[in-house]
């Protein structure tokens, strides 16, 4: 499987519109959690799995493969996985969502 592009429909998306592709990818179980856990520092597969509440290795491998194909995550020898430049750009959006959640749902 080659690198996915935003013009290629994924997982049931028929339009290929960039926002629909992004929402489709982010909607896959564990994808947002993986991106969130990688926001601070590179993590080994084992450390990432622990931070993701012991997600199955198969699912974690699958999500990491997809995120690497979309250039949101990179794998580095010796340090593990980290956000790519594009992943870091997406991180600011995730931080804004976290801010909103903290404001509206903290203490519930």
C-alpha positions in Angstrom: 0.0 0.0 0.0 1.4 3.3 -1.0 1.3 6.6 0.8 -2.3 7.9 1.2 -3.1 11.3 -0.2 -6.0 13.5 0.7 -7.6 13.0 -2.7 -7.9 9.2 -2.1 -11.1 8.1 -0.3 -10.4 6.2 2.9 -12.6 3.9 5.0 -15.9 4.6 3.4 -15.3 8.3 2.5 -16.4 8.8 -1.1 -15.6 12.5 -1.5 -11.8 12.6 -0.8 -12.3 16.1 0.6 -9.4 16.9 2.9 -11.6 17.6 6.0 -13.6 14.4 5.4 -10.4 12.3 5.1 -9.1 13.9 8.3 -12.3 13.3 10.3 -12.4 9.8 9.0 -8.8 9.1 10.1 -9.2 10.8 13.5 -12.5 8.9 14.0 -10.8 5.6 14.1 -10.6 4.2 17.6 -7.3 5.0 19.3 -6.0 7.4 16.7 -6.7 10.6 18.6 -5.3 9.0 21.8 -2.1 8.0 20.0 -1.6 11.5 18.7 -2.3 13.0 22.1 0.2 10.8 23.8 2.9 11.6 21.3 2.5 15.4 21.8 5.3 15.7 24.3 8.2 13.4 23.5 9.1 10.4 21.3 7.8 7.2 22.8 8.8 3.6 22.2 6.1 1.2 21.0 5.9 -0.3 24.5 5.7 3.1 26.3 3.0 4.3 23.8 1.0 1.1 24.4 1.2 1.6 28.1 0.0 5.2 27.8 -2.9 4.1 25.6 -4.3 1.8 28.3 -2.8 -1.4 26.8 -4.4 -1.1 23.4 -3.8 -4.3 21.5 -0.4 -4.5 19.7 -2.2 -5.2 16.4 -4.4 -2.2 16.6 -1.6 0.1 17.7 0.6 -1.2 14.8 -2.3 -0.6 12.4 -2.9 3.0 13.6 0.8 3.8 13.6 1.1 2.5 10.1 -1.8 4.7 8.9 -0.5 7.8 10.8 3.0 7.3 9.2 1.5 6.9 5.7 -0.3 10.2 6.3 2.9 11.8 7.6 1.4 12.6 11.0 3.8 10.4 12.9 7.5 9.4 12.2 9.5 6.5 13.5 13.0 7.2 14.6 15.6 4.7 15.4 16.5 4.6 19.0 13.7 7.0 20.2 10.6 5.4 18.9 7.6 7.3 17.5 7.1 11.1 17.4 4.8 13.6 15.8 6.0 14.8 12.4 5.9 18.4 11.5 2.3 18.0 10.2 1.5 16.1 13.4 2.8 19.0 15.4 0.7 21.4 13.4 -2.4 19.2 14.2 -1.3 19.2 17.9 -2.3 22.9 18.2 -5.9 21.9 17.2 -5.9 19.1 19.7 -4.7 21.5 22.4 -7.5 23.9 21.5 -10.0 20.9 21.9 -8.4 20.1 25.3 -8.8 23.7 26.4 -12.5 23.7 25.4 -13.1 20.4 27.2 -11.3 21.6 30.4 -13.4 24.8 30.3 -16.8 23.1 29.7 -16.4 19.7 31.3 -13.8 19.9 34.1 -15.2 18.7 37.4 -18.3 16.9 36.0 
